[in-house]
Amino acid sequence: MPAHLRFALGFLVPFLAIALGGCGAREETAFVAADSTLVYPAKHPGDPSASITLCTTLSKKTGLPLGEGREFELRDGGKVRALVEFDGPGSNGDQPLFVHLVWLDPDGQAFYRKALEHDPTSGEFLESAISIEPGKRDPGRYTFQVYLFRELVAEKTFVLTGKPGDVARKRSKGDATKGVAAD
């Protein structure tokens, strides 16, 4: 076998073994936490996991969530906020965690993504919010997902209720704001 082919196979075989065999740090089977967050546990003890709280606003005095729930009504000026808390720094120590926050519509399509670095020693939660104005969202079941180092670690579904006629009427007038997120 020629040397250049042997060299190429030396890189290709290990890559395929990892890609096909999987090297994920998360279990494939999720469990439902007490707060109804679907959590994909870490395979290694001490690695961070996330919890998600959905709410409409934060208290100006305490910073705590108000209007918590999993069902929200479409309304002018309305928002759904997702607050993400990690339970520990894990094997990364005090190094930043690379996080993606993703909102999915009722068809399972991502309409907003937010990538950021999070300091695991800060003790702060992450926040992302979307508008739930009738002209921007349809009623239905939505999902909020949290990825850590490109692995799904937690997700939570919620329902938007309202009059679908309001959404259809505004869109028929040329409203191209579907998918616009307030953050």
KOLLO-124737 format. One line per 8 residues: number of its first residue (from 0); their letters; for each residue x, y, z of C-alpha. Coordinates in Angstrom, 2 decimals, always signed. Example, Ala and Ser with C-alpha at 12.3 -4.5 7.8 and 13.67 -1.06 7.14 Angstrom:
<nodes>
0> AS> +12.30,-4.50,+7.80  +13.67,-1.06,+7.14
</nodes>
This chain:
<nodes>
0> MPAHLRFA> +0.00,+0.00,+0.00  +1.40,+3.44,-0.93  +2.60,+5.62,+1.94  +0.16,+8.47,+1.22  -2.80,+6.05,+1.31  -1.59,+4.49,+4.57  -1.22,+8.00,+6.02  -4.77,+8.97,+4.93
8> LGFLVPFL> -6.25,+5.75,+6.33  -4.43,+6.39,+9.60  -6.61,+9.49,+10.06  -9.78,+8.26,+8.39  -10.26,+5.02,+10.36  -10.12,+6.61,+13.85  -12.38,+9.46,+12.67  -14.99,+7.01,+11.35
16> AIALGGCG> -14.79,+4.92,+14.51  -15.56,+7.98,+16.62  -18.23,+9.33,+14.28  -20.07,+6.04,+13.84  -19.49,+4.66,+17.31  -20.39,+7.88,+19.06  -18.36,+9.70,+21.63  -21.12,+11.70,+23.26
24> AREETAFV> -20.91,+12.60,+26.90  -24.69,+12.32,+27.38  -27.02,+9.38,+27.80  -29.44,+8.79,+24.92  -32.38,+8.28,+27.28  -33.72,+11.36,+29.02  -35.68,+11.64,+32.25  -38.26,+14.18,+33.33
32> AADSTLVY> -37.10,+16.33,+36.24  -39.46,+17.59,+38.97  -39.83,+20.92,+37.12  -40.88,+19.05,+33.91  -37.55,+19.70,+32.17  -36.50,+16.79,+29.97  -32.88,+16.15,+31.04  -30.25,+14.11,+29.19
40> PAKHPGDP> -27.91,+12.99,+31.99  -24.14,+13.13,+31.70  -22.27,+9.84,+31.35  -19.53,+11.18,+33.63  -20.39,+12.04,+37.25  -20.05,+15.72,+38.06  -20.58,+16.99,+34.51  -23.10,+19.83,+34.40
48> SASITLCT> -26.79,+19.37,+33.79  -29.35,+22.10,+33.19  -32.79,+23.02,+34.45  -35.17,+25.27,+32.52  -37.77,+27.66,+33.92  -40.27,+29.30,+31.57  -41.94,+32.53,+32.65  -43.37,+35.79,+31.36
56> TLSKKTGL> -41.21,+38.25,+33.29  -38.68,+38.72,+36.09  -39.31,+40.57,+39.34  -37.61,+43.96,+39.33  -36.98,+43.66,+43.09  -35.73,+40.09,+43.40  -34.85,+39.05,+39.84  -36.93,+35.90,+40.35
64> PLGEGREF> -39.27,+34.57,+37.62  -42.92,+35.64,+37.60  -45.70,+34.03,+35.59  -44.03,+30.60,+35.54  -45.72,+27.88,+33.55  -45.86,+25.79,+30.42  -48.92,+27.41,+28.83  -48.95,+31.04,+27.70
72> ELRDGGKV> -51.52,+33.09,+25.82  -50.60,+35.02,+22.68  -50.86,+38.73,+23.48  -49.59,+42.09,+22.28  -46.24,+42.88,+23.87  -46.06,+39.41,+25.42  -42.91,+37.36,+25.85  -41.90,+33.94,+27.04
80> RALVEFDG> -38.57,+33.87,+28.85  -36.45,+30.79,+29.34  -34.09,+30.77,+32.31  -31.36,+28.11,+32.32  -29.46,+27.09,+35.43  -26.49,+24.73,+35.41  -25.87,+22.57,+38.48  -22.06,+22.72,+38.43
88> PGSNGDQP> -18.92,+23.32,+36.42  -18.22,+19.64,+35.81  -15.06,+18.34,+34.20  -14.46,+21.69,+32.50  -13.52,+23.27,+35.83  -13.75,+27.04,+35.70  -13.35,+27.16,+31.92  -16.25,+28.71,+29.94
96> LFVHLVWL> -19.12,+26.48,+28.86  -20.11,+26.82,+25.20  -23.90,+26.92,+25.15  -26.54,+27.08,+22.39  -30.11,+28.02,+23.25  -32.63,+26.99,+20.57  -36.35,+27.74,+20.17  -38.39,+25.33,+18.00
104> DPDGQAFY> -41.79,+26.03,+16.46  -44.70,+23.52,+16.44  -43.25,+21.93,+13.28  -39.94,+21.28,+15.04  -38.08,+23.94,+13.04  -35.60,+26.22,+14.81  -36.68,+29.85,+14.51  -34.20,+31.39,+16.94
112> RKALEHDP> -30.73,+30.35,+18.13  -28.42,+32.01,+20.60  -24.81,+30.91,+21.05  -22.80,+32.10,+24.04  -20.09,+31.33,+26.54  -21.13,+30.87,+30.15  -18.89,+31.18,+33.19  -19.82,+28.16,+35.34
120> TSGEFLES> -18.51,+29.86,+38.49  -20.72,+32.95,+38.10  -23.79,+31.41,+39.73  -25.93,+33.30,+37.21  -28.61,+31.80,+35.02  -28.80,+32.22,+31.25  -31.79,+33.97,+29.73  -33.41,+33.99,+26.32
128> AISIEPGK> -36.82,+35.37,+25.34  -39.19,+35.32,+22.39  -42.11,+37.52,+21.47  -45.54,+35.89,+21.71  -47.45,+38.58,+19.86  -50.29,+37.17,+17.75  -48.74,+38.37,+14.48  -45.40,+36.69,+15.21
136> RDPGRYTF> -46.37,+33.29,+16.63  -48.99,+30.67,+15.91  -50.80,+28.76,+18.64  -49.24,+25.33,+19.24  -46.65,+23.30,+21.12  -43.16,+24.84,+21.13  -39.85,+23.56,+22.48  -36.87,+25.26,+24.09
144> QVYLFREL> -33.56,+23.35,+23.97  -30.20,+23.77,+25.71  -27.03,+22.44,+24.08  -23.72,+22.24,+25.92  -20.68,+21.74,+23.69  -23.13,+20.83,+20.86  -24.85,+18.09,+22.87  -28.50,+18.34,+23.86
152> VAEKTFVL> -28.58,+18.49,+27.68  -32.14,+19.67,+28.40  -35.38,+20.68,+26.73  -38.82,+21.84,+27.76  -42.05,+22.06,+25.79  -44.70,+24.71,+26.23  -47.99,+25.65,+24.61  -49.04,+28.97,+23.13
160> TGKPGDVA> -52.79,+29.49,+23.04  -54.79,+32.12,+21.24  -56.90,+32.86,+18.24  -55.28,+31.53,+15.05  -57.40,+33.93,+12.96  -55.44,+36.87,+14.37  -52.16,+35.37,+13.15  -53.49,+34.48,+9.69
168> RKRSKGDA> -55.02,+37.95,+9.19  -51.80,+39.78,+10.10  -49.64,+37.50,+7.94  -51.94,+37.91,+4.96  -51.23,+41.66,+5.07  -47.57,+40.98,+4.34  -46.24,+40.70,+7.90  -42.85,+39.04,+7.46
176> TKGVAAD> -41.97,+38.97,+11.16  -42.41,+35.23,+11.72  -39.32,+33.96,+13.46  -38.20,+37.32,+14.76  -37.18,+36.90,+18.37  -36.75,+39.45,+21.06  -33.73,+38.79,+23.17
</nodes>
